[in-house]
Amino acid sequence: MRRFAALYQALDASTATGDKVAALVAYYRAAPPADAAWATYFLAGGKPRQLVPTALLRQAACRRAGIDDWLFEACYQAVGDLAETIAQVLPDAGTPGDLGLAAWMTERLLPLRGQPRAQQLAAIEAAWSELDAGGRFVLVKLIGGGWRVGVSRLLVQRALAQHLGLEAQLVAQRLVGWTDAATPPGPARWAALTAPADSAAAAPGQPYPFFLAHALPAGPEALGPRADWIVEWKYDGVRAQVVRRQGQTWIWSRGEELVTERFPDVVAQAAAWPEGTVIDGELLVWHAGAAAPAPFNLLQRRIARKTLGRKLLAEAPVRLLAYDLLEADGADLRSQPQHLRRARLQALAAGLGAAALPVSPTLDDPGWPALAARRAQSRARGVEGLMLKHRDSRYGIGRTKAEGTWWKWKVEPFSVDAVLVYAQAGHGRRAGLYTDYTFAVWSRPPADAAEAQAVVAAIARREPALPGALQLLPFAKAYSGLDDDEFRAVDRVIRASTLEKFGPVRSVRPSLVFEIGFEGIDRSPRHKSGIAVRFPRMLRIRHDKPLHEADTLDALRALIRDG
């Protein structure tokens, strides 16, 4: 753990890419395989599940440090990060132990989940006694599920490639699925990751790294002739690769989770494919005979359920809509131009039939103005906009332009004007600022500014809203969209207008209106507002809009597409 904590500190302290890569290479050279495997899991984006409640960590820290909870809370508010607060308030440890990261994870930390509270407390305090401040900081991050590190997956790939003497593209491919929580890292997986280039150690279900699109910054006219681009609809589903090899099927999400068991209907769809086929596409709920896919919330029901009964499978049938052929007859096609891969995909689909392999249709509108008009129909068709793929682009790795370009030309986001009601401190370089906000809309239109201010006054007096009375209903959280100066300005307002504190969260006197953008919206019985939005972000602060003119719950409901 000491070695991994030192690596974390080195990565956190540096902003230079070369220094970060050098620190990673040095770690890999010294770390045992089991430790290196776990380190790669966390560095490449693996998210540890919360092993014990945050309240228990606070209780253990107060008990170990001999301080009251109010003093710990004051320290927390000043520091802004739970792990750092705990690491600093704890007394100095004895002689630090030399237990490695893998042993800490498998022998000490993972067994904490589900243990009685008293045993968890004792184990946590014992662990802290073996670590210095840096080790305690990392330990709390791993236990509490708040792990973040200042390194990108690309840098991890570069460091591994340099350390192993392998091509970065090969390392990137082998890392796909590495952070899948269902398959813990270990020496066997590390051996497959680090095997020589000519080794056959790769698992048969191994997918390829996903090629990602860039958001089109303006109109497409600057891209050149329309004839150079293949244009498709951008569907609102789950991006996936389906791998068909050795008589088996594997389904990987773009988040690199193996989700095969969640989609038995897609496994049945792929059973007719030839051996050695890998297809990139979109998982969609699409009812037989329907002209468009069902809304995303129906697919979300499939994802959220632990068990898939016959009724749910019938109500939400999922199929893969293909838009790229990455492997055929066991041969990697990614270096071929997009138009050739597309032609081979269509030929394969023609031989198999639409039921086994439906393909995303291309749009033949002759010019950019015609495509702009087609894009305007997106929401009515249940899609997010258009995908523009250069005819000669190869299938690259990640969001790069080195192999060619894909652009996503999405429709403008939904937007409403909402009121800031709660705030929480950010992370990393924003740990000292309140940057994570909760927004609310009115339950109905206020009669005037006076009625809105009466609600604000009642909130300040901590009076609960009466049934049927005008109130502000929280519906979304957002933490992106403002620049640093705007965040600092809002932080000052939050500190000056705080009403209550709930741990790291502050309730604020409603005064600021923001325009909130989001990609999708659905009904949700799990939320008090009855609404759930996807990918919310702040578009701007509406200093020009008074509080009583913020939007209402009915305005949100009007944006929902049913069917």
Secondary structure as UniProt FT lines:
FT   HELIX           2..13
FT   HELIX           17..30
FT   HELIX           33..43
FT   TURN            44..45
FT   HELIX           54..65
FT   HELIX           69..79
FT   HELIX           82..89
FT   HELIX           101..103
FT   HELIX           104..109
FT   HELIX           110..112
FT   TURN            113..114
FT   HELIX           117..128
FT   TURN            129..130
FT   HELIX           133..144
FT   HELIX           153..164
FT   HELIX           168..175
FT   TURN            176..179
FT   TURN            181..182
FT   HELIX           187..193
FT   TURN            197..198
FT   TURN            204..205
FT   STRAND          214..215
FT   HELIX           220..223
FT   HELIX           226..228
FT   STRAND          229..235
FT   STRAND          238..245
FT   TURN            246..247
FT   STRAND          248..253
FT   TURN            254..255
FT   HELIX           260..262
FT   HELIX           264..270
FT   TURN            271..272
FT   STRAND          277..285
FT   TURN            288..289
FT   HELIX           296..304
FT   HELIX           310..315
FT   STRAND          318..328
FT   TURN            329..330
FT   STRAND          331..332
FT   TURN            334..335
FT   HELIX           338..352
FT   TURN            354..356
FT   HELIX           368..375
FT   TURN            376..377
FT   HELIX           378..381
FT   STRAND          383..390
FT   TURN            391..392
FT   TURN            402..403
FT   STRAND          406..410
FT   STRAND          414..425
FT   HELIX           428..430
FT   TURN            431..432
FT   STRAND          434..442
FT   HELIX           449..460
FT   TURN            461..462
FT   TURN            467..468
FT   STRAND          472..478
FT   HELIX           484..496
FT   STRAND          498..502
FT   TURN            503..504
FT   STRAND          505..508
FT   STRAND          513..518
FT   STRAND          520..523
FT   TURN            525..526
FT   TURN            528..529
FT   STRAND          531..534
FT   STRAND          537..541
FT   TURN            543..544
FT   HELIX           547..549
FT   HELIX           553..557
FT   TURN            558..559
//
